[in-house]
Amino acid sequence: MLPQEKLQSLFDRWIDTLRLKNQWDIRLELVSDPSFKKTGDFKIDCDDRKAILLLNACNPKQENLEEVIVHELLHLKLYPLDQLTEGLIDAHYPQETPARDVIYTQFMMMLEQTVEELTKCYLGAFGENKNLSFGRCQTMKSFNELYDGLKPLE
């Protein structure tokens, strides 16, 4: 885990790089609660344009916290588009229906993939630590394990 001063320095640099400084009032907060399971998250007050980026100080799942900072800040950058899309889904698909669940899940997966791809691009171009985190891969099934329990095609 990087020292708090270094994390704050990276946070401040990325707020400038992503041009968020004049759009939002953003604070970095390290979370020492062992029950906090995410590596990074946001609390957002849209009306007042304030946000708190929460970073897990106890047990982060990612090795590169600069990557986590960029990822979470990109979520904030894309937040208006995120909210517009969620509003359109809510307007066109009734709550608690299979159709809504499918489209909402697809949207959230695409949002995460897009934010992660943009994160990789920004880190590659401007990051101090260009090494990507593979912490989540450690908990995933291997390719062969994905087939465990499936019936062979006949």
Secondary structure as GFF3:
##gff-version 3
##sequence-region A 1 154
A	DSSP	alpha_helix	4	17	.	.	.	ID=ss1
A	DSSP	beta_strand	25	31	.	.	.	ID=ss2
A	DSSP	beta_strand	40	45	.	.	.	ID=ss3
A	DSSP	beta_strand	50	56	.	.	.	ID=ss4
A	DSSP	alpha_helix	65	77	.	.	.	ID=ss5
A	DSSP	alpha_helix	79	92	.	.	.	ID=ss6
A	DSSP	alpha_helix	98	126	.	.	.	ID=ss7
A	DSSP	three_ten_helix	135	139	.	.	.	ID=ss8
A	DSSP	three_ten_helix	144	147	.	.	.	ID=ss9
###
